[in-house]
């Protein structure tokens, strides 16, 4: 990080913009971190595709299958590979507060730009909002780096816009990845956009959120590197058109991606999102690699169906 704690919000408003992607982590055949493959992907994403920032070691990155030391190593690799090319936000999410803080301090130490911490699973609580206020306040008080909140259904609940608005007052809380229905994130945008960047992971809703909610940050998921190639950067194109106020042009470019979106969605087997996305990466010429348990690999037939749809979707390679 190259800003003071007191400047975290202003720094994020200036620099935490554009399209950010949630990095998948490639594993080798013997299920080790594929460090060279990860570096190669990052160079492609931030160079050829122009992705502004990377969300590292999150759910897409299979953090749940990694040791703490492996997660720290992915932070180091990402900072090294993005230097001079893009920004990083490191997932420090964990049920154990000591691990959250250990990862957060490591992210600061190696030069990450921001961290993200998702709302924890809670048990036996009756004052949920106060529990979460104390949780995020504790993290905020122990680190200087800018923090993004993350609320999603996997926690077993969703943080309300009112609670998130209170959390936005914490000095170094700079953003939220708010994986909730649109009315909720629209309300939070009205309440808290003066203090934090509000975003969600849905590429399907990104264009409308630029045009209708004046969003400037896509935080974040895998479509930025699954829907695009060096020769076909339509997500980037419609985003830039929308930022410039050229709504009709943006909508036309976005609509042209519908066959690609459909091919991705209709071929994704239930319970195999990571393996499917990694295979799609390989079809694109990126490094996909294996998934770790408890995730499942694609069958040969699932690969065939995906490959045939990929070849017919119209994405320019």
C-alpha contacts under 8 A as a table, 3 or more apart, distances in Angstrom:
res1	aa1	res2	aa2	distance
1	X	108	X	6.42
1	X	111	X	5.15
1	X	112	X	5.56
1	X	113	X	4.64
1	X	114	X	7.21
1	X	145	X	6.72
2	X	111	X	7.92
2	X	113	X	7.54
3	X	7	X	6.14
3	X	8	X	6.49
3	X	11	X	7.01
4	X	7	X	5.20
4	X	8	X	6.42
4	X	144	X	7.24
5	X	8	X	5.25
5	X	144	X	4.78
5	X	145	X	6.32
5	X	146	X	7.25
5	X	171	X	7.46
5	X	172	X	6.12
6	X	9	X	7.61
6	X	171	X	6.66
6	X	172	X	7.07
7	X	10	X	5.45
7	X	11	X	5.95
8	X	11	X	5.14
8	X	12	X	6.10
8	X	145	X	7.19
8	X	146	X	5.45
8	X	171	X	7.58
8	X	172	X	5.48
8	X	173	X	7.73
8	X	174	X	6.73
9	X	12	X	5.22
9	X	13	X	6.22
9	X	146	X	7.40
9	X	171	X	7.50
9	X	172	X	6.40
9	X	173	X	7.10
9	X	174	X	5.11
9	X	195	X	6.81
9	X	196	X	6.92
10	X	13	X	5.12
10	X	14	X	6.39
11	X	14	X	5.27
11	X	15	X	6.02
11	X	16	X	7.68
12	X	15	X	5.12
12	X	16	X	4.73
12	X	17	X	7.93
12	X	146	X	7.75
12	X	174	X	6.29
12	X	197	X	7.95
13	X	16	X	5.90
13	X	17	X	7.38
13	X	174	X	7.99
13	X	196	X	7.70
13	X	197	X	7.10
14	X	17	X	7.25
16	X	217	X	6.76
17	X	20	X	7.97
17	X	52	X	7.35
17	X	216	X	5.46
17	X	217	X	4.54
17	X	218	X	7.42
18	X	51	X	7.75
18	X	52	X	6.02
18	X	216	X	5.83
18	X	217	X	4.91
18	X	218	X	6.11
19	X	51	X	5.66
19	X	52	X	5.58
19	X	53	X	6.95
19	X	217	X	6.22
19	X	218	X	4.87
19	X	219	X	7.08
19	X	220	X	7.45
19	X	224	X	7.27
19	X	236	X	7.67
20	X	51	X	5.92
20	X	52	X	5.50
20	X	53	X	4.48
20	X	54	X	5.48
20	X	55	X	7.06
20	X	217	X	7.45
20	X	218	X	5.64
20	X	219	X	5.43
20	X	220	X	5.35
20	X	221	X	7.57
20	X	224	X	7.54
21	X	51	X	7.01
21	X	53	X	6.45
21	X	54	X	5.03
21	X	55	X	5.95
21	X	218	X	7.95
21	X	219	X	6.84
21	X	220	X	4.93
21	X	221	X	5.05
21	X	222	X	5.58
21	X	223	X	7.48
21	X	224	X	5.94
21	X	225	X	7.37
22	X	54	X	5.86
22	X	55	X	4.50
22	X	56	X	6.40
22	X	58	X	7.19
22	X	60	X	6.30
22	X	61	X	7.40
22	X	219	X	7.95
22	X	220	X	5.59
22	X	221	X	4.49
22	X	222	X	5.33
23	X	54	X	6.26
23	X	55	X	5.87
23	X	56	X	5.57
23	X	57	X	7.21
23	X	58	X	7.74
23	X	60	X	6.41
23	X	61	X	5.78
23	X	221	X	7.74
23	X	222	X	6.77
24	X	56	X	8.00
24	X	57	X	7.90
24	X	60	X	5.26
24	X	61	X	4.35
24	X	62	X	7.47
24	X	222	X	7.62
24	X	274	X	7.81
24	X	278	X	7.56
24	X	288	X	7.98
25	X	33	X	7.50
25	X	34	X	7.77
25	X	38	X	6.64
25	X	57	X	7.50
25	X	60	X	7.62
25	X	61	X	4.76
25	X	62	X	6.92
25	X	288	X	7.86
26	X	33	X	6.51
26	X	34	X	5.49
26	X	35	X	8.00
26	X	37	X	6.63
26	X	38	X	6.30
26	X	278	X	7.81
26	X	287	X	6.60
26	X	288	X	5.37
26	X	289	X	4.76
26	X	290	X	6.49
26	X	291	X	7.59
27	X	30	X	7.66
27	X	31	X	4.98
27	X	32	X	5.35
27	X	33	X	4.85
27	X	34	X	4.97
27	X	288	X	7.78
27	X	289	X	5.08
27	X	290	X	5.15
27	X	291	X	6.52
27	X	292	X	7.76
28	X	31	X	4.84
28	X	32	X	5.31
28	X	33	X	6.42
28	X	34	X	5.42
28	X	289	X	5.84
28	X	290	X	6.26
29	X	32	X	7.56
29	X	289	X	7.22
29	X	290	X	6.42
31	X	290	X	6.84
31	X	291	X	7.55
31	X	292	X	6.70
33	X	70	X	7.79
34	X	37	X	5.25
34	X	38	X	6.11
34	X	289	X	7.99
35	X	38	X	5.10
35	X	39	X	6.23
35	X	77	X	7.33
36	X	39	X	5.14
36	X	40	X	6.16
37	X	40	X	5.03
37	X	41	X	6.20
37	X	287	X	5.55
38	X	41	X	5.15
38	X	42	X	6.21
38	X	77	X	7.87
38	X	287	X	7.31
39	X	42	X	5.14
39	X	43	X	6.23
39	X	77	X	7.01
39	X	78	X	7.41
39	X	81	X	5.85
40	X	43	X	5.24
40	X	44	X	6.36
40	X	286	X	7.89
40	X	287	X	7.54
41	X	44	X	5.10
41	X	45	X	6.04
41	X	286	X	6.12
41	X	287	X	6.40
42	X	45	X	5.02
42	X	46	X	5.97
42	X	47	X	7.94
42	X	78	X	7.47
42	X	81	X	6.40
42	X	82	X	6.98
43	X	46	X	5.52
43	X	47	X	5.50
43	X	48	X	7.51
43	X	81	X	6.71
43	X	82	X	7.36
44	X	47	X	5.17
44	X	48	X	5.01
44	X	49	X	6.45
45	X	48	X	5.99
45	X	49	X	5.00
45	X	50	X	6.39
45	X	51	X	5.73
45	X	225	X	6.46
46	X	49	X	5.83
46	X	50	X	4.80
46	X	51	X	4.74
46	X	52	X	6.52
46	X	53	X	7.49
46	X	82	X	7.22
46	X	85	X	6.02
46	X	86	X	6.06
47	X	50	X	5.29
47	X	51	X	7.46
47	X	85	X	6.89
48	X	229	X	7.54
48	X	230	X	5.05
49	X	225	X	7.32
49	X	228	X	7.08
49	X	229	X	6.57
49	X	230	X	5.74
49	X	233	X	6.68
49	X	236	X	7.99
50	X	236	X	7.82
51	X	54	X	7.68
51	X	86	X	7.30
51	X	224	X	7.28
52	X	85	X	7.99
52	X	86	X	5.25
52	X	87	X	6.35
53	X	86	X	5.27
53	X	87	X	4.34
53	X	88	X	5.35
53	X	89	X	7.37
54	X	86	X	7.65
54	X	87	X	6.34
54	X	88	X	4.90
54	X	89	X	6.15
55	X	58	X	6.80
55	X	88	X	6.13
55	X	89	X	4.90
55	X	90	X	5.89
55	X	91	X	6.97
55	X	220	X	7.18
56	X	61	X	6.61
56	X	74	X	7.25
56	X	75	X	6.94
56	X	78	X	7.37
56	X	88	X	7.10
56	X	89	X	6.25
56	X	90	X	4.92
56	X	91	X	5.95
57	X	60	X	7.29
57	X	61	X	4.61
57	X	62	X	6.57
57	X	63	X	5.10
57	X	71	X	6.40
57	X	74	X	6.92
57	X	75	X	7.76
57	X	90	X	6.48
57	X	91	X	5.44
57	X	92	X	7.96
58	X	61	X	4.95
58	X	62	X	6.38
58	X	63	X	5.56
58	X	90	X	7.66
58	X	91	X	5.22
58	X	93	X	7.76
59	X	62	X	5.12
59	X	63	X	5.98
59	X	64	X	7.23
60	X	63	X	7.82
60	X	221	X	7.77
60	X	222	X	7.81
60	X	274	X	6.89
62	X	65	X	5.64
62	X	66	X	7.04
62	X	292	X	7.83
63	X	66	X	5.23
63	X	71	X	6.81
65	X	292	X	6.52
65	X	293	X	7.10
66	X	69	X	7.95
66	X	70	X	5.79
66	X	71	X	6.27
67	X	70	X	5.11
67	X	71	X	6.31
68	X	71	X	5.07
68	X	72	X	6.24
68	X	99	X	7.66
68	X	103	X	7.71
69	X	72	X	5.04
69	X	73	X	6.17
70	X	73	X	4.92
70	X	74	X	6.32
71	X	74	X	5.18
71	X	75	X	6.55
71	X	103	X	7.97
72	X	75	X	5.12
72	X	76	X	6.50
72	X	103	X	6.71
72	X	106	X	6.86
72	X	107	X	7.66
73	X	76	X	5.06
73	X	77	X	6.21
74	X	77	X	5.04
74	X	78	X	6.05
75	X	78	X	5.23
75	X	79	X	6.21
75	X	90	X	6.63
75	X	107	X	6.55
75	X	110	X	7.49
75	X	112	X	7.45
76	X	79	X	5.33
76	X	80	X	6.16
76	X	110	X	6.25
77	X	80	X	5.18
77	X	81	X	6.08
78	X	81	X	5.14
78	X	82	X	5.97
78	X	88	X	7.16
79	X	82	X	5.34
79	X	83	X	6.01
79	X	87	X	7.88
79	X	88	X	6.83
79	X	110	X	7.16
79	X	111	X	6.60
79	X	112	X	6.13
80	X	83	X	5.55
81	X	85	X	7.94
82	X	85	X	4.93
82	X	86	X	5.01
82	X	87	X	6.42
82	X	88	X	7.56
83	X	86	X	6.55
83	X	87	X	7.75
87	X	112	X	7.57
87	X	113	X	6.18
88	X	112	X	5.66
88	X	113	X	5.37
88	X	114	X	6.45
89	X	112	X	6.54
89	X	113	X	5.96
89	X	114	X	4.52
89	X	115	X	4.86
89	X	116	X	6.47
90	X	107	X	6.74
90	X	112	X	7.02
90	X	114	X	6.39
90	X	115	X	4.54
90	X	116	X	5.97
91	X	115	X	5.77
91	X	116	X	4.82
91	X	117	X	6.04
92	X	99	X	7.76
92	X	100	X	5.15
92	X	101	X	7.66
92	X	103	X	5.47
92	X	104	X	5.96
92	X	115	X	6.55
92	X	116	X	6.07
92	X	117	X	5.44
93	X	100	X	5.87
93	X	116	X	7.04
93	X	117	X	4.57
93	X	118	X	5.54
93	X	120	X	7.86
94	X	97	X	6.97
94	X	99	X	6.58
94	X	100	X	5.73
94	X	117	X	7.82
94	X	118	X	7.99
94	X	120	X	7.21
95	X	100	X	7.84
95	X	120	X	5.96
95	X	121	X	7.21
96	X	99	X	5.43
96	X	100	X	6.47
97	X	100	X	4.97
97	X	101	X	6.23
98	X	101	X	5.23
98	X	102	X	6.01
99	X	102	X	4.92
99	X	103	X	6.03
100	X	103	X	5.33
100	X	104	X	6.09
100	X	117	X	7.76
101	X	104	X	4.91
101	X	105	X	6.06
101	X	139	X	6.80
101	X	142	X	7.38
101	X	143	X	7.78
102	X	105	X	5.32
102	X	106	X	6.25
103	X	106	X	5.01
103	X	107	X	6.12
104	X	107	X	5.05
104	X	108	X	6.35
104	X	115	X	6.68
104	X	143	X	7.07
104	X	145	X	7.98
105	X	108	X	5.06
105	X	109	X	6.11
105	X	143	X	6.70
106	X	109	X	4.89
106	X	110	X	6.18
107	X	110	X	5.47
107	X	111	X	6.32
107	X	112	X	5.24
107	X	114	X	7.84
107	X	115	X	7.22
108	X	111	X	5.39
108	X	112	X	5.78
108	X	113	X	7.76
108	X	144	X	7.88
108	X	145	X	6.29
109	X	112	X	7.71
112	X	115	X	7.58
113	X	145	X	7.32
113	X	146	X	7.38
114	X	145	X	5.87
114	X	146	X	4.92
114	X	147	X	5.94
114	X	148	X	7.37
115	X	145	X	7.02
115	X	146	X	6.38
115	X	147	X	5.08
115	X	148	X	6.16
116	X	147	X	5.58
116	X	148	X	4.48
116	X	149	X	5.85
116	X	150	X	6.86
117	X	147	X	7.34
117	X	148	X	6.49
117	X	149	X	5.57
117	X	150	X	6.09
118	X	149	X	5.87
118	X	150	X	4.23
118	X	151	X	5.91
118	X	152	X	7.78
119	X	132	X	7.56
119	X	149	X	7.27
119	X	150	X	6.00
119	X	151	X	5.54
119	X	152	X	7.66
119	X	155	X	6.37
119	X	159	X	7.95
120	X	155	X	5.88
121	X	154	X	7.95
121	X	155	X	4.65
121	X	156	X	6.36
122	X	125	X	6.65
122	X	155	X	7.56
122	X	156	X	7.80
125	X	128	X	5.81
125	X	131	X	7.95
127	X	130	X	5.65
127	X	131	X	6.31
128	X	131	X	5.07
128	X	132	X	6.24
129	X	132	X	5.17
129	X	133	X	6.11
129	X	159	X	7.85
129	X	163	X	6.50
130	X	133	X	4.97
130	X	134	X	6.17
131	X	134	X	5.31
131	X	135	X	6.14
132	X	135	X	4.81
132	X	136	X	6.16
133	X	136	X	5.52
133	X	137	X	5.88
133	X	163	X	7.89
133	X	167	X	6.66
134	X	137	X	4.99
134	X	138	X	5.97
135	X	138	X	5.38
135	X	139	X	6.61
136	X	139	X	5.11
136	X	140	X	6.05
136	X	167	X	7.54
137	X	140	X	5.00
137	X	141	X	6.11
137	X	167	X	8.00
137	X	170	X	7.03
138	X	141	X	5.23
138	X	142	X	6.45
139	X	142	X	5.32
139	X	143	X	6.55
140	X	143	X	5.72
140	X	144	X	7.24
140	X	147	X	7.49
140	X	170	X	7.09
140	X	171	X	7.57
140	X	172	X	6.44
140	X	173	X	7.32
141	X	144	X	7.71
144	X	172	X	6.81
145	X	172	X	6.73
146	X	172	X	4.89
146	X	173	X	5.77
146	X	174	X	5.81
147	X	172	X	5.98
147	X	173	X	4.61
147	X	174	X	5.70
147	X	175	X	6.83
148	X	173	X	5.93
148	X	174	X	5.74
148	X	175	X	4.46
148	X	176	X	4.94
148	X	177	X	6.99
149	X	173	X	7.39
149	X	175	X	6.31
149	X	176	X	4.43
149	X	177	X	6.20
149	X	178	X	7.85
150	X	176	X	5.50
150	X	177	X	4.70
150	X	178	X	5.79
150	X	179	X	7.49
151	X	155	X	7.48
151	X	158	X	5.87
151	X	159	X	6.06
151	X	176	X	7.78
151	X	177	X	6.66
151	X	178	X	5.30
151	X	179	X	5.95
151	X	180	X	7.48
152	X	155	X	6.17
152	X	157	X	7.36
152	X	158	X	6.00
152	X	178	X	6.72
152	X	179	X	4.86
152	X	180	X	6.44
153	X	156	X	5.45
153	X	157	X	5.66
153	X	158	X	6.07
153	X	179	X	7.51
153	X	180	X	7.69
154	X	157	X	7.48
155	X	158	X	7.40
158	X	180	X	7.24
159	X	163	X	6.39
159	X	164	X	6.68
160	X	163	X	5.24
160	X	164	X	6.28
160	X	184	X	7.52
161	X	164	X	5.04
161	X	165	X	6.00
161	X	184	X	6.26
161	X	185	X	7.19
161	X	187	X	6.53
161	X	188	X	4.96
161	X	191	X	7.85
162	X	165	X	5.08
162	X	166	X	6.51
162	X	188	X	7.47
163	X	166	X	5.13
163	X	167	X	6.31
164	X	167	X	4.90
164	X	168	X	6.10
164	X	188	X	7.31
165	X	168	X	5.08
165	X	169	X	7.16
165	X	188	X	6.75
165	X	191	X	6.31
165	X	192	X	5.53
166	X	169	X	5.68
166	X	170	X	7.85
167	X	170	X	5.67
167	X	173	X	7.35
168	X	171	X	7.90
168	X	173	X	5.96
168	X	174	X	7.30
168	X	175	X	7.98
168	X	192	X	6.65
168	X	195	X	6.20
168	X	196	X	6.18
169	X	173	X	7.39
169	X	195	X	7.23
170	X	173	X	5.49
173	X	196	X	7.08
174	X	195	X	7.07
174	X	196	X	4.73
174	X	197	X	6.33
175	X	196	X	4.70
175	X	197	X	4.35
175	X	198	X	5.80
175	X	199	X	7.69
176	X	196	X	7.23
176	X	197	X	6.39
176	X	198	X	5.25
176	X	199	X	6.20
176	X	200	X	7.95
177	X	198	X	6.61
177	X	199	X	5.16
177	X	200	X	5.11
177	X	201	X	6.99
177	X	219	X	6.07
177	X	220	X	7.53
178	X	185	X	6.53
178	X	198	X	7.00
178	X	199	X	5.94
178	X	200	X	4.95
178	X	201	X	7.62
179	X	200	X	5.33
179	X	201	X	6.35
180	X	184	X	6.41
180	X	185	X	6.64
180	X	200	X	7.64
181	X	184	X	5.65
181	X	185	X	6.82
182	X	185	X	5.31
182	X	186	X	5.92
183	X	186	X	5.09
183	X	187	X	6.12
184	X	187	X	5.19
184	X	188	X	6.33
185	X	188	X	4.97
185	X	189	X	6.07
185	X	198	X	7.31
185	X	199	X	7.69
185	X	200	X	7.89
186	X	189	X	5.10
186	X	190	X	6.51
186	X	213	X	7.24
187	X	190	X	5.22
187	X	191	X	6.32
188	X	191	X	4.90
188	X	192	X	5.76
188	X	193	X	7.40
188	X	198	X	7.42
189	X	192	X	5.49
189	X	193	X	4.94
189	X	198	X	6.06
189	X	213	X	7.46
190	X	193	X	6.23
191	X	194	X	7.90
192	X	195	X	5.56
192	X	196	X	6.11
192	X	198	X	7.97
193	X	196	X	5.28
193	X	197	X	5.94
193	X	198	X	6.59
197	X	217	X	7.15
198	X	215	X	7.50
198	X	217	X	7.66
199	X	215	X	7.40
199	X	217	X	6.29
199	X	218	X	5.98
199	X	219	X	5.61
199	X	220	X	7.88
200	X	218	X	6.84
200	X	219	X	5.88
200	X	220	X	6.69
201	X	218	X	7.04
201	X	219	X	5.76
201	X	220	X	4.68
201	X	221	X	5.42
202	X	205	X	5.48
202	X	206	X	6.36
202	X	220	X	7.68
202	X	221	X	7.42
203	X	206	X	4.96
203	X	207	X	7.71
203	X	221	X	7.80
203	X	223	X	6.85
204	X	207	X	7.40
205	X	208	X	5.55
205	X	209	X	6.19
206	X	209	X	5.10
206	X	210	X	6.36
206	X	218	X	6.99
207	X	210	X	5.22
207	X	211	X	6.35
207	X	238	X	7.72
207	X	239	X	6.94
207	X	242	X	7.14
207	X	250	X	7.74
207	X	251	X	7.62
207	X	254	X	7.84
208	X	211	X	5.14
208	X	212	X	5.65
208	X	213	X	7.56
209	X	212	X	5.26
209	X	213	X	4.96
209	X	214	X	6.45
209	X	215	X	5.78
210	X	213	X	5.71
210	X	214	X	4.68
210	X	215	X	4.55
210	X	216	X	6.45
210	X	242	X	6.63
210	X	243	X	7.02
211	X	214	X	5.70
211	X	215	X	7.62
211	X	242	X	6.52
211	X	243	X	7.93
211	X	245	X	7.71
211	X	247	X	7.22
215	X	218	X	7.97
216	X	243	X	7.54
221	X	224	X	7.22
222	X	225	X	5.94
222	X	226	X	6.20
223	X	226	X	4.65
223	X	227	X	5.25
223	X	228	X	7.73
224	X	227	X	5.87
224	X	228	X	6.28
224	X	235	X	6.87
225	X	228	X	5.40
225	X	229	X	7.21
226	X	229	X	7.90
226	X	277	X	7.62
226	X	280	X	7.09
226	X	281	X	6.61
226	X	284	X	7.80
227	X	233	X	7.97
227	X	234	X	7.95
227	X	235	X	7.26
227	X	257	X	7.73
227	X	260	X	6.70
227	X	261	X	7.35
227	X	315	X	7.51
228	X	231	X	7.89
228	X	232	X	5.51
228	X	233	X	5.04
228	X	234	X	6.69
228	X	235	X	6.93
228	X	315	X	7.43
229	X	232	X	4.86
229	X	233	X	5.98
229	X	284	X	7.36
229	X	315	X	7.82
229	X	316	X	6.97
229	X	317	X	6.10
230	X	233	X	6.55
230	X	317	X	7.44
231	X	316	X	6.14
231	X	317	X	6.05
232	X	315	X	6.85
232	X	316	X	5.48
232	X	317	X	7.09
233	X	236	X	5.39
233	X	237	X	6.19
234	X	237	X	4.74
234	X	238	X	6.06
234	X	253	X	6.42
234	X	254	X	7.00
234	X	257	X	7.35
235	X	238	X	5.41
235	X	239	X	6.11
235	X	253	X	7.94
235	X	254	X	6.81
236	X	239	X	5.12
236	X	240	X	6.17
237	X	240	X	5.30
237	X	241	X	6.20
237	X	250	X	7.45
237	X	253	X	7.28
238	X	241	X	5.03
238	X	242	X	6.07
238	X	249	X	7.25
238	X	250	X	4.27
238	X	251	X	7.04
238	X	253	X	5.59
238	X	254	X	5.85
239	X	242	X	5.14
239	X	243	X	6.12
239	X	250	X	6.86
240	X	243	X	5.02
240	X	244	X	6.21
240	X	250	X	7.94
241	X	244	X	5.12
241	X	245	X	6.34
241	X	246	X	5.10
241	X	247	X	6.84
241	X	249	X	6.57
241	X	250	X	5.20
242	X	245	X	4.97
242	X	246	X	5.38
242	X	247	X	5.41
242	X	249	X	7.92
242	X	250	X	5.45
243	X	246	X	7.58
246	X	249	X	5.60
246	X	250	X	6.19
247	X	250	X	5.03
247	X	251	X	6.10
248	X	251	X	5.19
248	X	252	X	6.23
249	X	252	X	5.18
249	X	253	X	6.27
250	X	253	X	5.29
250	X	254	X	6.06
251	X	254	X	5.08
251	X	255	X	5.99
252	X	255	X	5.18
252	X	256	X	6.37
253	X	256	X	5.22
253	X	257	X	7.06
254	X	257	X	5.49
254	X	258	X	7.36
255	X	258	X	5.42
256	X	259	X	7.19
257	X	260	X	5.34
257	X	261	X	6.29
258	X	261	X	5.04
258	X	262	X	6.01
259	X	262	X	5.05
259	X	263	X	6.13
259	X	313	X	5.35
259	X	314	X	7.10
260	X	263	X	5.15
260	X	264	X	6.34
260	X	310	X	7.62
260	X	313	X	5.01
260	X	314	X	6.79
260	X	315	X	6.60
261	X	264	X	5.26
261	X	265	X	6.25
262	X	265	X	5.16
262	X	266	X	5.92
263	X	266	X	5.56
263	X	267	X	6.19
263	X	306	X	7.68
263	X	309	X	5.49
263	X	310	X	6.45
263	X	313	X	6.28
264	X	267	X	5.75
264	X	268	X	6.37
264	X	306	X	7.78
264	X	309	X	7.96
264	X	310	X	7.76
265	X	268	X	5.51
267	X	302	X	7.57
267	X	305	X	6.65
267	X	306	X	5.46
267	X	309	X	7.49
268	X	272	X	6.93
268	X	273	X	6.35
268	X	276	X	5.98
268	X	306	X	7.74
269	X	272	X	5.54
269	X	273	X	7.06
269	X	276	X	7.47
269	X	302	X	7.53
270	X	273	X	7.25
271	X	295	X	7.75
271	X	296	X	7.40
272	X	275	X	5.52
272	X	276	X	6.04
272	X	295	X	6.91
272	X	296	X	5.89
272	X	297	X	6.91
272	X	298	X	7.11
273	X	276	X	5.17
273	X	277	X	6.07
274	X	277	X	5.22
274	X	278	X	6.11
274	X	291	X	6.97
274	X	295	X	7.63
275	X	278	X	5.11
275	X	279	X	6.17
275	X	290	X	7.05
275	X	291	X	6.14
275	X	295	X	7.81
275	X	296	X	6.88
275	X	297	X	5.40
275	X	298	X	6.08
276	X	279	X	5.18
276	X	280	X	6.24
276	X	297	X	7.97
276	X	298	X	6.68
277	X	280	X	4.97
277	X	281	X	6.15
277	X	288	X	7.81
278	X	281	X	4.93
278	X	282	X	6.41
278	X	287	X	7.59
278	X	288	X	4.19
278	X	289	X	6.40
278	X	290	X	7.61
279	X	282	X	5.05
279	X	283	X	6.42
279	X	288	X	5.97
279	X	289	X	7.75
279	X	303	X	7.44
280	X	283	X	5.03
280	X	284	X	6.34
280	X	288	X	7.77
280	X	306	X	7.63
280	X	307	X	7.88
280	X	310	X	7.78
281	X	284	X	4.99
281	X	285	X	6.34
281	X	286	X	4.97
281	X	287	X	6.35
281	X	288	X	5.42
282	X	285	X	4.95
282	X	286	X	5.04
282	X	287	X	5.74
282	X	288	X	5.35
283	X	286	X	7.38
283	X	307	X	7.34
283	X	310	X	7.76
284	X	317	X	7.15
290	X	297	X	7.35
291	X	295	X	6.19
291	X	296	X	7.05
291	X	297	X	6.67
292	X	295	X	5.75
292	X	296	X	7.78
293	X	296	X	6.93
298	X	301	X	7.98
298	X	302	X	5.81
298	X	303	X	6.33
299	X	302	X	5.14
299	X	303	X	6.30
300	X	303	X	5.07
300	X	304	X	6.23
301	X	304	X	5.01
301	X	305	X	6.30
302	X	305	X	5.21
302	X	306	X	6.18
303	X	306	X	5.08
303	X	307	X	5.98
304	X	307	X	5.11
304	X	308	X	6.19
305	X	308	X	5.33
305	X	309	X	6.35
306	X	309	X	5.22
306	X	310	X	6.05
307	X	310	X	5.00
307	X	311	X	6.19
308	X	311	X	5.24
308	X	312	X	6.51
309	X	312	X	5.24
309	X	313	X	6.07
310	X	313	X	5.33
310	X	314	X	7.91
310	X	315	X	7.82
311	X	314	X	7.25
